[in-house]
Each structure stands twice: as structure tokens, then as C-alpha cells.
Amino acid sequence: MTPLLSARALTKQYGGRNGCRNVSFDLYPGEVLCIVGESGSGKTTLLNTLALKTEADSGSLHYTASHGDSLDLRALSEPRRRLLMRTEWGFVQQNPRDGLRSGVSAGANIGEPLMAVGARHYGEIRRTATQWMERVELDATRIDEFPAAFSGGMQQRLQIARNLVTGPRLVFMDEPTAGLDVSVQARLLDLLRTLSSTLHLSVLIVTHDIGVARLLAHRLMVMQAGEVVEAGLTDQVLDDPQHPYTQTLVSSVLPV
């Protein structure tokens, strides 16, 4: 199977300090890959570099587009990057307020990405927005309310709908459950697991929460000080961690 996203020796530094260094991996269609590590480990820098929000210093990054061509992402023109982000990619921010437009309604937040890819029929856009609100378990009768009227967990669901409405093939997620209470987290994780499976999404998700990784990810990459220190199948890494840092990370949150 051809990888959807491939990174080789990807490196990003800030003033001589490693954000991420020599990171290599393949992500396959329909796979959920979780990047795990403590604060400052470099996982968010890596995610932003992979999503082209930050320019890598060195290394290669390739993406297999929907038409089958392999795109050299580091050499891609800015217009082509923007098109990719509007059509084949999504990015779910840690704080949903950063991923939503506060000045427009819930329905408009979901509908705007459709308009960006050419949808023009208002009734059809509104119908699709209603369907997506239901799909992410939001009350569709609140379609005309503004994001501020929703709770944090509901705002995150709304942001997810905004990202998935155009049918992306790859979605980046930065700590999507951070700041939510345990019961809200559990419902959101269940939703994410269902959506990634039914939509055959490829997902790159960053988290410091081992429980999130165990529930969602097929594979894990564990980061420390900007480097991947261990990688493998989720159960394999969590049940039999080999690297001392991974062992510490797992033992700190999972019963021995």
C-alpha cells in the first residue's frame, strides 16, 4: 500500500534548539497515528511542520494526492498549499475558538468550507450543515446560534464538523480533548473513533494523554527533546515499552 504521507529526516530548529529532529515515518490511508510526549517534547512543532504551518529546515515530506500523484510538500507553491488545506486536509486546533469564526453562526462555520470549494446553493449548504451538526451530536435546531453559545466540548464538535464537511483525506489534530472534563472527553473520543473509522480518515493526532492514544491510535510515536525515541503499534508500545522515557511515561499514568 502506498503511504498517504511520508517524512524522512524532517528537522525544525529554533535558535539552535530542536523543535523536531530527524523524524521519519509513513502514514497510510485510514490509519490513526498518535504523537505522544510531555510538554516541550516537540510534538506540536512536528505536527505544525507536517501540516505546513511551519517550514521545515531540512528533510523530505511527500503526500499522495487524491489523483495519485506524489507531491513534494516542501516544494509546493503557496496557492497549491492553500488548495490542499481547503480540500484534502483538515486541522483541528486544541482550542476550538482558534478553529472557529466567532462572528458567524454554527451553520455558517460548517458551511463556509463548502463555499470555499465551490458550493453555492444556500439551501443545500444549510442542509449539509444540519446533517453534520447531527453527525457530531449537536442539536441541529441551534444551527443559527453563535459558537460562544456552546460549551467547550460542543465547540470542539463544531470545529470537527467544520473540518470534515469537505471530505478531507487527512486530518491533523492538536490535543483535541485538552481542557475538557473527563465525561466530555470520553464522548468526544468515542465520536472521533467512530468518524475516523466510518470515513476511512487518516489522522495525525498530538496528545500528552496516553489514554487518548490507546483509545484512538493504530500506531504511536513517542517524542522526547525533539526526537522520536520509540514507535510502533499502540498496544505493543504501551504494553511493552522499550525506551526508558516511554516506560516512565506509561508507568506514570497506567497501573503497573
Buried (B, 14 or more C-beta within 10 A) or exposed (E): EEBBBBBEEBBBBEEEEBBBBBBBBBBBBBBBBBBBBBEEBBBBBBBBBBBBBBEBBEBBBBBBBEEEEEBEBBEBEEEEBEBBBBBBBBBBBBBBBEBBEEEEBBBBBBBBBBEBEEBEEEEEBBEBBBEBBEBBBBEBEBBEBBBEEBEBBBBBBBBBBBBBBBEBBBBBBBBBBBBBEEEBBBBBBEBBBEBBEEBEBBBBBBBBBBBBBBBBBBBBBBBBBBBBBBBBEBEBBBEEBEBEBBEEBBEEEEEE
